[in-house]
Amino acid sequence: MHIKIGFDIELAIMSPMAILYLLHVHPSRRGDLLFADAVNIDHQLVADEYLDGFGNLCGRVNAFAGVSQVRFQSETVVRDSGLPDEVNWQAWQHDPTDLPPETLQFLLPSRYCEVDSELLNFAWMQFGNTLKGWARVQAICDFVHGHLRFDYSAARATRTALEGYRERTGVCRDFTHLAVTLCRCMNIPARYCTGYLGDIGIPPVPYPMDFSAWFEVFLGGRWYTFDARHNVPRIGRVLMARGRDAGDVPLTMAFGQNSLMKFNVTTFEVDSYGNAM
């Protein structure tokens, strides 16, 4: 199948400043692009692009004096298998002594995932008797899916996993932060993911299109996708970036006073000619 993806994001800025962005498709999916996902930036601003420590393709632009807004646009088509997220109930849980060293950072506390908090004791009381491996991660997703209420109006960029657990509301990043934290509490490496997820294979939902957050866990020698917000296998995820939590993968980060003026996201299935289906 083919999926059209893109965005139109505009920031108002108060002074010259540097702006970072993580708006490209992840390098692991670049071979699936029908054409390059170039990020177009107005005012002929030139971007310095680089790979960060997590393997994400990032960019930096320097807005010069006289620029009052910066607009980022992109549009492309990506090939996808059309298959839902993989499910493997036989995937086993590694003991920390057996984990590959590169996964260990995804057991540690991070900005929005307070493993070293009251959630640690809660996780062992709640999930300590569940079967290790896939069943334990699914139990965590079931809990988070039922514990939090999805509410766009309750979105808050500074909410941590512990605050989401206490407040019992949030958006997809809050579901993901809480699930990631509970997995880490149970010694399961978990990393935060952000990308595109359209209403493919499901009835359309009454929310504005947005980027989505989900997570990956290391079980049975590899990483698997889980989604505590939707809690069902989904079709058409297009990964943009991975990190310890949302703090590692901001869509944009401006080093100065700014405000969001426009935020439009596109993701829907198209035919081989690029026509909506």
Backbone as CSV, one residue per row, in Angstrom:
resi,resn,N_x,N_y,N_z,CA_x,CA_y,CA_z,C_x,C_y,C_z
1,MET,0.840,-1.179,0.000,0.000,0.000,0.000,0.880,1.234,0.000
2,HIS,0.258,2.402,-0.328,0.966,3.665,-0.342,0.255,4.640,0.590
3,ILE,1.038,5.422,1.315,0.489,6.380,2.270,1.083,7.754,1.980
4,LYS,0.225,8.720,1.805,0.679,10.104,1.630,0.877,10.728,3.004
5,ILE,2.032,11.311,3.223,2.342,11.930,4.507,2.873,13.337,4.282
6,GLY,2.705,14.178,5.282,3.238,15.526,5.168,2.801,16.390,6.324
7,PHE,3.288,17.624,6.314,2.964,18.559,7.390,3.151,19.988,6.896
8,ASP,2.534,20.905,7.617,2.678,22.343,7.393,2.674,22.988,8.776
9,ILE,3.851,23.381,9.249,4.027,23.893,10.609,4.645,25.278,10.532
10,GLU,4.072,26.224,11.250,4.596,27.589,11.236,4.772,28.100,12.660
11,LEU,5.936,28.662,12.927,6.250,29.252,14.217,6.439,30.757,14.058
12,ALA,5.879,31.521,14.981,6.172,32.955,15.081,7.322,33.112,16.062
13,ILE,8.342,33.883,15.675,9.503,34.058,16.533,9.693,35.542,16.834
14,MET,10.270,35.821,18.006,10.378,37.193,18.475,11.741,37.822,18.203
15,SER,12.727,36.980,17.837,14.080,37.481,17.630,14.857,36.457,16.821
16,PRO,16.026,36.798,16.306,16.845,35.791,15.617,17.165,34.633,16.554
17,MET,17.099,33.410,16.031,17.331,32.248,16.895,17.589,31.005,16.057
18,ALA,18.162,29.996,16.713,18.297,28.670,16.116,17.044,27.852,16.404
19,ILE,16.635,27.039,15.433,15.489,26.141,15.590,15.923,24.744,15.142
20,LEU,15.734,23.776,16.019,15.975,22.377,15.666,14.661,21.737,15.235
21,TYR,14.742,20.732,14.364,13.539,19.988,13.981,13.876,18.523,13.777
22,LEU,12.908,17.658,14.106,12.956,16.219,13.812,11.692,15.888,13.032
23,LEU,11.689,16.214,11.761,10.496,16.130,10.935,10.654,15.180,9.748
24,HIS,11.833,14.600,9.589,12.040,13.635,8.518,11.500,12.263,8.913
25,VAL,11.205,11.453,7.917,10.963,10.031,8.155,12.255,9.425,8.686
26,HIS,12.136,8.479,9.608,13.310,7.859,10.211,14.167,7.176,9.138
27,PRO,15.506,7.227,9.285,16.370,6.595,8.285,16.036,5.136,7.993
28,SER,15.477,4.407,8.963,15.116,3.001,8.730,13.982,2.847,7.719
29,ARG,13.232,3.926,7.452,12.128,3.872,6.490,12.424,4.639,5.208
30,ARG,13.607,5.186,5.065,13.876,6.034,3.904,13.830,5.241,2.598
31,GLY,14.149,3.947,2.648,14.059,3.126,1.456,12.633,2.901,0.978
32,ASP,11.648,3.229,1.822,10.239,3.065,1.466,9.655,4.302,0.819
33,LEU,10.405,5.407,0.797,9.879,6.651,0.242,9.855,6.600,-1.278
34,LEU,8.745,7.028,-1.887,8.677,7.109,-3.339,9.498,8.271,-3.857
35,PHE,9.617,9.330,-3.070,10.504,10.449,-3.372,10.909,11.100,-2.064
36,ALA,11.988,11.839,-2.093,12.602,12.359,-0.873,11.626,13.207,-0.066
37,ASP,11.727,13.086,1.249,10.864,13.876,2.130,11.592,15.171,2.524
38,ALA,11.950,15.962,1.527,12.655,17.217,1.780,11.790,18.128,2.651
39,VAL,12.416,18.779,3.628,11.731,19.764,4.466,11.951,21.131,3.844
40,ASN,10.878,21.740,3.373,10.951,23.067,2.766,10.775,24.120,3.847
41,ILE,11.702,25.070,3.903,11.704,26.105,4.929,11.682,27.456,4.237
42,ASP,10.773,28.330,4.635,10.653,29.611,3.938,11.819,30.544,4.267
43,HIS,11.831,31.691,3.605,12.890,32.701,3.715,14.245,32.172,3.233
44,GLN,14.210,31.058,2.473,15.436,30.463,1.938,16.443,30.171,3.048
45,LEU,15.935,29.795,4.202,16.816,29.423,5.306,17.471,28.080,4.986
46,VAL,18.748,27.996,5.242,19.514,26.789,4.947,19.617,25.938,6.210
47,ALA,19.326,24.666,6.089,19.348,23.752,7.240,20.653,22.966,7.277
48,ASP,21.171,22.799,8.473,22.262,21.856,8.723,21.629,20.574,9.257
49,GLU,21.741,19.482,8.509,21.114,18.235,8.932,22.166,17.272,9.462
50,TYR,21.754,16.446,10.444,22.697,15.567,11.135,21.928,14.416,11.777
51,LEU,22.638,13.353,12.139,22.071,12.243,12.895,22.370,12.452,14.367
52,ASP,21.356,12.318,15.219,21.578,12.458,16.648,22.053,11.124,17.246
53,GLY,22.201,11.086,18.573,22.724,9.898,19.234,21.800,8.699,19.190
54,PHE,20.535,8.891,18.791,19.580,7.788,18.687,19.374,7.346,17.237
55,GLY,20.111,7.956,16.295,19.986,7.591,14.896,18.880,8.305,14.160
56,ASN,18.341,9.394,14.733,17.294,10.168,14.078,17.913,11.237,13.189
57,LEU,17.259,11.527,12.055,17.714,12.578,11.165,17.104,13.904,11.621
58,CYS,17.972,14.830,12.016,17.552,16.115,12.583,18.046,17.255,11.701
59,GLY,17.557,18.449,11.978,18.017,19.632,11.269,18.064,20.835,12.180
60,ARG,18.897,21.801,11.804,18.961,23.087,12.501,18.912,24.199,11.464
61,VAL,18.054,25.186,11.719,18.037,26.402,10.906,18.304,27.587,11.824
62,ASN,18.977,28.590,11.287,19.249,29.814,12.028,18.444,30.941,11.393
63,ALA,17.400,31.371,12.097,16.547,32.452,11.603,17.247,33.781,11.856
64,PHE,17.469,34.542,10.794,18.233,35.779,10.906,17.330,36.958,11.270
65,ALA,17.940,38.100,11.537,17.199,39.317,11.904,16.210,39.680,10.803
66,GLY,15.028,40.064,11.206,13.983,40.447,10.269,12.992,39.345,9.966
67,VAL,13.305,38.111,10.342,12.381,36.985,10.148,11.444,36.915,11.349
68,SER,10.134,36.979,11.104,9.158,36.943,12.202,8.403,35.628,12.283
69,GLN,8.503,34.789,11.238,7.898,33.478,11.285,8.721,32.518,10.433
70,VAL,8.703,31.262,10.852,9.416,30.221,10.111,8.426,29.091,9.840
71,ARG,8.338,28.712,8.577,7.373,27.709,8.160,8.089,26.479,7.631
72,PHE,7.695,25.300,8.106,8.247,24.024,7.673,7.164,23.253,6.927
73,GLN,7.474,22.789,5.728,6.504,22.036,4.931,7.178,20.819,4.299
74,SER,6.406,19.755,4.148,6.898,18.577,3.446,5.718,17.738,2.992
75,GLU,5.929,16.973,1.933,4.898,16.064,1.442,5.579,14.979,0.631
76,THR,5.212,13.739,0.874,5.766,12.630,0.120,4.815,11.441,0.214
77,VAL,5.186,10.348,-0.414,4.417,9.099,-0.369,5.362,7.997,0.067
78,VAL,4.893,7.156,0.979,5.720,6.070,1.505,5.041,4.728,1.228
79,ARG,5.846,3.743,0.850,5.334,2.384,0.695,5.214,1.738,2.073
80,ASP,4.190,0.930,2.231,4.000,0.230,3.502,3.471,-1.166,3.211
81,SER,3.778,-2.095,4.106,3.334,-3.477,3.897,1.822,-3.617,3.955
82,GLY,1.161,-2.683,4.651,-0.278,-2.808,4.845,-0.654,-3.792,5.928
83,LEU,0.348,-4.338,6.617,0.099,-5.306,7.681,-0.013,-4.595,9.027
84,PRO,-0.805,-5.131,9.941,-0.880,-4.531,11.286,0.399,-4.804,12.071
85,ASP,0.546,-4.109,13.188,1.690,-4.326,14.073,1.828,-5.807,14.399
86,GLU,3.052,-6.283,14.440,3.305,-7.700,14.713,2.960,-8.055,16.159
87,VAL,2.391,-9.218,16.348,2.088,-9.755,17.676,2.832,-11.075,17.836
88,ASN,3.552,-11.235,18.955,4.316,-12.452,19.184,4.256,-12.817,20.664
89,TRP,3.285,-13.625,21.026,3.104,-14.004,22.428,4.235,-14.884,22.947
90,GLN,5.086,-15.377,22.056,6.213,-16.211,22.484,7.476,-15.387,22.772
91,ALA,7.436,-14.096,22.512,8.622,-13.262,22.739,8.930,-13.201,24.229
92,TRP,10.132,-13.593,24.602,10.483,-13.720,26.011,11.121,-12.450,26.554
93,GLN,11.106,-12.334,27.854,11.720,-11.196,28.536,13.145,-11.551,28.941
94,HIS,14.076,-10.698,28.601,15.471,-10.891,28.965,15.699,-10.507,30.426
95,ASP,16.588,-11.228,31.082,17.114,-10.756,32.360,18.074,-9.613,32.059
96,PRO,18.159,-8.596,32.933,19.099,-7.497,32.674,20.536,-7.952,32.454
97,THR,20.925,-9.083,33.025,22.290,-9.585,32.820,22.510,-10.074,31.397
98,ASP,21.407,-10.292,30.668,21.470,-10.877,29.322,21.174,-9.854,28.227
99,LEU,20.849,-8.629,28.603,20.465,-7.626,27.618,21.679,-7.101,26.853
100,PRO,21.528,-6.836,25.556,22.603,-6.169,24.814,22.894,-4.803,25.447
101,PRO,24.157,-4.420,25.562,24.495,-3.161,26.243,23.773,-1.944,25.691
102,GLU,23.508,-1.913,24.379,22.876,-0.735,23.796,21.425,-0.563,24.225
103,THR,20.819,-1.594,24.816,19.430,-1.469,25.278,19.335,-0.954,26.716
104,LEU,20.446,-0.951,27.448,20.387,-0.674,28.884,19.935,0.745,29.187
105,GLN,20.257,1.703,28.313,19.824,3.083,28.559,18.301,3.204,28.591
106,PHE,17.615,2.246,27.986,16.161,2.285,27.938,15.514,1.588,29.138
107,LEU,16.334,1.297,30.149,15.832,0.864,31.454,15.881,1.995,32.481
108,LEU,16.579,3.086,32.153,16.877,4.127,33.133,15.792,5.199,33.181
109,PRO,15.706,5.940,34.300,14.810,7.090,34.348,15.226,8.122,33.297
110,SER,14.250,8.872,32.790,14.523,9.963,31.858,13.590,11.118,32.180
111,ARG,13.673,12.175,31.415,12.975,13.426,31.746,11.503,13.228,32.083
112,TYR,10.785,12.462,31.272,9.349,12.288,31.467,8.971,10.910,31.998
113,CYS,9.958,10.080,32.252,9.697,8.702,32.685,10.434,8.430,33.988
114,GLU,9.773,8.679,35.126,10.406,8.597,36.435,10.349,7.166,36.974
115,VAL,11.268,6.350,36.498,11.311,4.960,36.962,11.547,4.911,38.472
116,ASP,12.364,5.822,38.973,12.710,5.856,40.398,11.695,6.697,41.179
117,SER,10.429,6.279,41.156,9.353,7.016,41.822,8.373,6.012,42.410
118,GLU,7.218,6.487,42.851,6.205,5.583,43.396,5.730,4.575,42.359
119,LEU,5.989,4.848,41.079,5.578,3.917,40.036,6.353,2.606,40.107
120,LEU,7.552,2.625,40.669,8.341,1.391,40.758,7.648,0.365,41.647
121,ASN,7.250,0.773,42.845,6.551,-0.151,43.737,5.192,-0.542,43.176
122,PHE,4.501,0.437,42.580,3.193,0.134,41.996,3.327,-0.920,40.904
123,ALA,4.338,-0.769,40.028,4.494,-1.695,38.909,4.693,-3.123,39.401
124,TRP,5.529,-3.305,40.421,5.788,-4.664,40.902,4.573,-5.255,41.612
125,MET,3.800,-4.415,42.286,2.566,-4.911,42.911,1.519,-5.259,41.859
126,GLN,1.425,-4.446,40.805,0.391,-4.616,39.791,0.730,-5.722,38.788
127,PHE,2.002,-5.820,38.406,2.373,-6.707,37.299,3.369,-7.800,37.693
128,GLY,3.761,-7.846,38.952,4.770,-8.803,39.377,4.366,-10.252,39.202
129,ASN,3.074,-10.538,39.197,2.610,-11.919,39.052,2.167,-12.265,37.632
130,THR,2.332,-11.318,36.707,1.981,-11.623,35.319,3.096,-12.443,34.676
131,LEU,2.763,-13.159,33.619,3.772,-13.916,32.883,4.781,-12.960,32.269
132,LYS,6.054,-13.302,32.377,7.080,-12.451,31.792,6.986,-12.460,30.273
133,GLY,7.494,-11.398,29.668,7.535,-11.327,28.224,6.363,-10.563,27.653
134,TRP,5.864,-11.039,26.505,4.798,-10.325,25.793,3.573,-10.111,26.677
135,ALA,3.194,-11.119,27.439,1.989,-11.017,28.269,2.123,-9.903,29.300
136,ARG,3.304,-9.704,29.837,3.512,-8.648,30.823,3.395,-7.271,30.182
137,VAL,3.993,-7.095,29.012,3.877,-5.802,28.330,2.429,-5.533,27.943
138,GLN,1.729,-6.564,27.488,0.326,-6.367,27.130,-0.506,-6.007,28.358
139,ALA,-0.193,-6.604,29.498,-0.898,-6.258,30.735,-0.663,-4.796,31.088
140,ILE,0.534,-4.314,30.870,0.831,-2.899,31.117,0.030,-2.025,30.166
141,CYS,-0.024,-2.387,28.889,-0.820,-1.606,27.932,-2.295,-1.612,28.310
142,ASP,-2.807,-2.761,28.715,-4.217,-2.832,29.121,-4.484,-1.897,30.295
143,PHE,-3.575,-1.887,31.252,-3.757,-1.015,32.410,-3.742,0.453,31.998
144,VAL,-2.717,0.856,31.254,-2.595,2.274,30.870,-3.788,2.695,30.024
145,HIS,-4.198,1.836,29.095,-5.339,2.151,28.226,-6.606,2.394,29.044
146,GLY,-6.786,1.634,30.112,-7.974,1.790,30.946,-7.830,2.858,32.009
147,HIS,-6.606,3.164,32.407,-6.379,4.107,33.510,-6.451,5.556,33.051
148,LEU,-5.958,5.844,31.844,-5.944,7.214,31.341,-7.134,7.471,30.434
149,ARG,-7.634,8.685,30.494,-8.709,9.131,29.598,-8.106,10.051,28.549
150,PHE,-8.316,9.709,27.263,-7.768,10.532,26.196,-8.561,11.825,26.077
151,ASP,-7.856,12.956,26.098,-8.525,14.260,26.063,-7.561,15.293,25.485
152,TYR,-7.803,15.712,24.230,-6.938,16.722,23.614,-6.890,17.998,24.435
153,SER,-8.018,18.379,25.035,-8.052,19.630,25.787,-7.206,19.562,27.055
154,ALA,-6.826,18.345,27.457,-6.018,18.182,28.665,-4.533,18.049,28.353
155,ALA,-4.142,18.266,27.094,-2.735,18.135,26.722,-1.880,19.144,27.482
156,ARG,-0.719,18.690,27.936,0.244,19.569,28.613,1.646,19.055,28.319
157,ALA,2.472,19.900,27.742,3.778,19.464,27.265,4.716,19.059,28.384
158,THR,4.447,19.496,29.609,5.356,19.199,30.718,4.906,18.010,31.556
159,ARG,3.790,17.355,31.226,3.279,16.269,32.046,4.216,15.060,31.984
160,THR,4.571,14.535,33.144,5.417,13.351,33.229,4.554,12.100,33.374
161,ALA,5.207,10.953,33.352,4.478,9.694,33.523,3.789,9.635,34.876
162,LEU,4.489,10.037,35.918,3.894,10.009,37.256,2.711,10.957,37.353
163,GLU,2.826,12.144,36.771,1.705,13.085,36.783,0.536,12.546,35.984
164,GLY,0.807,11.894,34.851,-0.277,11.290,34.080,-0.967,10.194,34.863
165,TYR,-0.187,9.384,35.565,-0.749,8.321,36.404,-1.668,8.911,37.467
166,ARG,-1.251,10.019,38.086,-2.053,10.629,39.145,-3.265,11.365,38.594
167,GLU,-3.099,12.047,37.448,-4.183,12.865,36.894,-5.161,12.054,36.049
168,ARG,-4.707,10.903,35.542,-5.547,9.951,34.814,-6.127,10.525,33.524
169,THR,-5.387,11.407,32.876,-5.832,11.967,31.606,-4.620,12.357,30.786
170,GLY,-4.838,12.600,29.499,-3.739,13.043,28.657,-3.975,12.699,27.203
171,VAL,-2.895,12.805,26.424,-2.927,12.489,24.998,-1.950,11.342,24.738
172,CYS,-1.687,11.026,23.470,-0.930,9.805,23.159,0.449,9.810,23.807
173,ARG,1.103,10.965,23.915,2.427,10.974,24.543,2.348,10.594,26.013
174,ASP,1.235,10.940,26.681,1.073,10.596,28.096,0.838,9.099,28.274
175,PHE,0.028,8.503,27.402,-0.155,7.052,27.414,1.203,6.365,27.222
176,THR,1.981,6.880,26.279,3.267,6.267,25.966,4.251,6.424,27.110
177,HIS,4.341,7.623,27.683,5.273,7.827,28.790,4.961,6.908,29.966
178,LEU,3.683,6.754,30.292,3.330,5.900,31.420,3.652,4.442,31.120
179,ALA,3.324,3.979,29.927,3.608,2.586,29.575,5.115,2.324,29.524
180,VAL,5.867,3.248,28.954,7.323,3.108,28.907,7.888,3.013,30.321
181,THR,7.417,3.876,31.211,7.922,3.893,32.581,7.615,2.580,33.292
182,LEU,6.403,2.083,33.159,6.031,0.832,33.828,6.837,-0.342,33.274
183,CYS,7.096,-0.348,31.960,7.939,-1.409,31.402,9.342,-1.336,31.989
184,ARG,9.912,-0.149,32.060,11.257,-0.016,32.619,11.280,-0.428,34.089
185,CYS,10.219,-0.102,34.816,10.130,-0.531,36.216,10.209,-2.047,36.328
186,MET,9.693,-2.756,35.314,9.698,-4.212,35.315,10.911,-4.787,34.582
187,ASN,11.942,-3.959,34.384,13.212,-4.379,33.766,13.065,-4.762,32.300
188,ILE,12.116,-4.118,31.611,11.923,-4.339,30.181,12.352,-3.068,29.450
189,PRO,13.393,-3.116,28.615,13.791,-1.915,27.877,12.644,-1.395,27.022
190,ALA,12.397,-0.087,27.115,11.302,0.523,26.360,11.749,1.884,25.856
191,ARG,11.449,2.177,24.597,11.828,3.464,24.019,10.625,4.136,23.358
192,TYR,10.637,5.441,23.401,9.550,6.296,22.910,9.690,6.477,21.406
193,CYS,8.569,6.439,20.684,8.554,6.622,19.233,7.542,7.689,18.852
194,THR,7.857,8.426,17.803,6.907,9.395,17.267,6.873,9.267,15.755
195,GLY,5.708,9.525,15.167,5.586,9.401,13.719,4.160,9.615,13.257
196,TYR,3.890,9.139,12.053,2.563,9.256,11.452,1.749,7.997,11.754
197,LEU,0.452,8.185,12.024,-0.477,7.068,12.162,-1.859,7.567,11.764
198,GLY,-2.258,7.254,10.537,-3.555,7.697,10.042,-4.668,6.731,10.393
199,ASP,-5.870,7.088,10.010,-7.050,6.261,10.279,-7.198,5.212,9.177
200,ILE,-6.209,4.342,9.070,-6.194,3.312,8.031,-6.648,1.994,8.643
201,GLY,-7.679,1.421,8.078,-8.201,0.163,8.579,-9.138,0.308,9.760
202,ILE,-9.467,1.541,10.128,-10.400,1.799,11.228,-11.370,2.892,10.800
203,PRO,-12.517,3.035,11.463,-13.396,4.167,11.172,-12.691,5.476,11.522
204,PRO,-12.895,6.538,10.742,-12.275,7.823,11.055,-12.667,8.290,12.456
205,VAL,-11.715,8.917,13.145,-11.982,9.418,14.494,-12.199,10.926,14.437
206,PRO,-12.985,11.481,15.365,-13.345,12.905,15.305,-12.310,13.819,15.947
207,TYR,-11.037,13.637,15.608,-9.975,14.487,16.126,-9.186,15.057,14.955
208,PRO,-8.579,16.213,15.122,-7.717,16.723,14.055,-6.533,15.795,13.853
209,MET,-6.067,15.667,12.610,-4.914,14.813,12.337,-3.697,15.385,13.045
210,ASP,-2.890,14.491,13.599,-1.728,14.887,14.393,-0.657,13.823,14.219
211,PHE,0.545,14.117,14.635,1.533,13.066,14.784,1.126,12.193,15.971
212,SER,1.660,10.984,16.023,1.270,10.050,17.062,2.500,9.585,17.835
213,ALA,2.265,9.085,19.039,3.335,8.515,19.861,2.981,7.077,20.209
214,TRP,3.970,6.213,20.136,3.831,4.823,20.583,5.169,4.417,21.181
215,PHE,5.387,3.129,21.445,6.663,2.753,22.023,7.092,1.384,21.516
216,GLU,8.366,1.083,21.735,8.935,-0.203,21.372,9.589,-0.824,22.592
217,VAL,9.473,-2.139,22.720,10.114,-2.857,23.820,11.043,-3.923,23.241
218,PHE,12.075,-4.246,24.011,13.040,-5.257,23.586,12.683,-6.577,24.244
219,LEU,12.173,-7.500,23.433,11.792,-8.841,23.872,12.319,-9.851,22.864
220,GLY,12.751,-10.991,23.351,13.147,-12.062,22.447,14.205,-11.682,21.437
221,GLY,15.124,-10.807,21.828,16.241,-10.460,20.961,15.990,-9.388,19.931
222,ARG,14.824,-8.701,20.005,14.521,-7.646,19.022,13.506,-6.671,19.596
223,TRP,13.293,-5.588,18.879,12.333,-4.562,19.302,10.965,-4.827,18.666
224,TYR,9.903,-4.662,19.481,8.525,-4.793,19.017,7.737,-3.517,19.328
225,THR,6.739,-3.249,18.484,5.890,-2.065,18.642,4.694,-2.366,19.539
226,PHE,4.423,-1.424,20.471,3.212,-1.455,21.296,2.606,-0.056,21.314
227,ASP,1.317,0.017,21.584,0.599,1.291,21.567,-0.467,1.267,22.657
228,ALA,-0.170,1.894,23.794,-1.104,1.879,24.918,-2.312,2.769,24.673
229,ARG,-2.179,3.756,23.822,-3.318,4.632,23.537,-4.414,3.869,22.801
230,HIS,-4.078,3.200,21.711,-5.082,2.493,20.915,-5.257,1.049,21.391
231,ASN,-4.170,0.437,21.829,-4.182,-0.899,22.421,-4.708,-1.984,21.478
232,VAL,-4.543,-1.784,20.198,-4.823,-2.802,19.184,-3.764,-2.654,18.092
233,PRO,-3.409,-3.735,17.404,-2.471,-3.602,16.280,-3.043,-2.662,15.225
234,ARG,-2.209,-1.766,14.725,-2.654,-0.772,13.740,-1.852,-0.903,12.456
235,ILE,-2.440,-0.393,11.384,-1.828,-0.413,10.056,-1.299,0.975,9.730
236,GLY,-0.131,1.025,9.099,0.328,2.279,8.505,1.144,3.195,9.392
237,ARG,1.822,2.663,10.401,2.731,3.521,11.181,3.930,3.900,10.310
238,VAL,4.315,5.164,10.385,5.515,5.630,9.687,6.380,6.326,10.728
239,LEU,7.453,5.665,11.116,8.317,6.169,12.176,9.096,7.398,11.722
240,MET,9.171,8.381,12.619,10.002,9.555,12.395,11.221,9.562,13.319
241,ALA,11.016,9.268,14.604,12.134,9.376,15.546,11.887,8.500,16.764
242,ARG,12.996,8.087,17.401,12.973,7.313,18.637,13.868,7.986,19.668
243,GLY,13.533,7.774,20.956,14.377,8.282,22.021,13.948,7.712,23.358
244,ARG,14.507,8.269,24.436,14.130,7.807,25.770,12.729,8.258,26.125
245,ASP,12.351,9.462,25.705,11.008,9.996,25.914,10.829,11.165,24.966
246,ALA,9.715,11.911,25.112,9.417,12.994,24.178,10.468,14.092,24.204
247,GLY,11.195,14.223,25.308,12.227,15.246,25.380,13.356,15.020,24.395
248,ASP,13.578,13.774,23.971,14.630,13.470,23.006,14.197,13.702,21.572
249,VAL,12.888,13.783,21.315,12.402,13.813,19.931,11.382,14.941,19.714
250,PRO,11.726,16.192,20.054,10.783,17.282,19.803,10.611,17.499,18.305
251,LEU,9.401,17.720,17.869,9.179,18.021,16.451,9.954,19.261,16.056
252,THR,9.854,20.309,16.873,10.663,21.504,16.712,11.075,21.985,18.093
253,MET,12.237,22.609,18.164,12.693,23.228,19.402,13.359,24.552,19.045
254,ALA,12.753,25.653,19.451,13.271,26.978,19.154,14.006,27.527,20.374
255,PHE,15.190,28.051,20.156,16.003,28.561,21.250,15.745,30.060,21.431
256,GLY,14.503,30.349,21.801,14.056,31.721,22.009,12.553,31.765,22.081
257,GLN,12.008,32.924,22.377,10.556,33.074,22.525,9.875,32.836,21.189
258,ASN,8.831,31.972,21.208,8.130,31.633,19.973,6.718,31.195,20.296
259,SER,5.889,31.117,19.272,4.527,30.596,19.434,4.142,29.847,18.170
260,LEU,3.265,28.850,18.335,2.826,28.031,17.221,1.674,28.713,16.498
261,MET,1.849,28.960,15.208,0.827,29.650,14.418,0.023,28.678,13.547
262,LYS,0.653,27.611,13.096,-0.027,26.662,12.208,0.530,25.278,12.474
263,PHE,-0.367,24.268,12.459,0.068,22.887,12.665,-0.912,21.974,11.942
264,ASN,-0.555,21.551,10.747,-1.380,20.652,9.953,-0.569,19.411,9.601
265,VAL,-1.169,18.235,9.777,-0.515,16.964,9.481,-1.379,16.187,8.499
266,THR,-0.735,15.547,7.523,-1.413,14.736,6.519,-0.928,13.303,6.610
267,THR,-1.827,12.349,6.654,-1.465,10.942,6.517,-2.717,10.142,6.143
268,PHE,-2.739,9.636,4.917,-3.870,8.826,4.467,-3.424,7.951,3.302
269,GLU,-4.178,6.865,3.088,-3.839,5.917,2.038,-4.155,6.499,0.670
270,VAL,-3.255,6.248,-0.281,-3.460,6.673,-1.666,-3.179,5.492,-2.577
271,ASP,-3.625,5.602,-3.837,-3.306,4.562,-4.809,-1.909,4.820,-5.385
272,SER,-1.498,3.998,-6.343,-0.151,4.112,-6.877,0.069,5.398,-7.664
273,TYR,-1.029,6.132,-7.952,-0.917,7.410,-8.652,-0.992,8.592,-7.689
274,GLY,-1.106,8.300,-6.391,-1.150,9.366,-5.408,-2.539,9.897,-5.130
275,ASN,-3.578,9.206,-5.623,-4.949,9.656,-5.406,-5.511,9.055,-4.106
276,ALA,-6.242,9.843,-3.346,-6.830,9.367,-2.096,-7.767,8.213,-2.369
277,MET,-7.785,7.263,-1.422,-8.650,6.087,-1.566,-9.818,6.170,-0.589
